[in-house]
């Protein structure tokens, strides 16, 4: 606040000096009293006009603009809140209704029908698993956001972990005939991070790449190293995401194509968890995507000080 008044004073003084020069140039130097009086008038007028302008901006313009920004922000948050609760409700409702339907069918007599009882029990178990995944993911996000989750930072080999995770997708890769290439040379070094949490990050990103990759497509995993960090890239040539949807990809339960996403499975929380875990390590994650050409996720991870593989 004081700096604003200081600037008004300096501006007024500047105008007064300019006025003095102008008066002195065009006025008889003998009438120095008139010159000084004119400069004093300019100085006082400048200060008064500056204070009036400051008052108008501070109490008329700024508060109104601030209120409009706050109102806009609240409306945006309210919109996200409604969407979030709507998505949570839908995600929980679907498996619960499935369980209810299967159980009622079994109670109604299907339990003793050997041709369907096992099938319905398996579907019930699958719906229960989905509920568990949703609850676990919500719990993970809650812990990450409240900073209750403590990271167990250790040193480990990045390439080995990627190999272990890729092996888990062997069947899915064959089903979709996706060619996954892992540049082991670029990832064969040690990093310093929570191995379990980074495993979640890699699993979710690779899983997304396969889910939304096209049949017969390609997924590439590589890494660009610097002295202190490395940037891991997971790139595919799948369906891609439109530019307008990219900023919301890391929101909880947000789905670009809801019908396709639910068909593919998952809780809709994977990318939100990924972002929280990466940021909990004081690192960054970015995404680039083009419709019909594919998506590229890039996140950084800290290198171990001693990098003997």
PyMOL commands that set and color helices and strands:
alter all, ss='L'
color gray80, all
select helices_A, chain A and resi 2-26+32-107+110-112+117-145+158-167+170-176+184-187+195-211+243-246+258-264+270-280
alter helices_A, ss='H'
color red, helices_A
select strands_A, chain A and resi 153-157+179-182+190-194+218-225+229-236+285-290+294-302
alter strands_A, ss='S'
color yellow, strands_A
deselect
rebuild
show_as cartoon
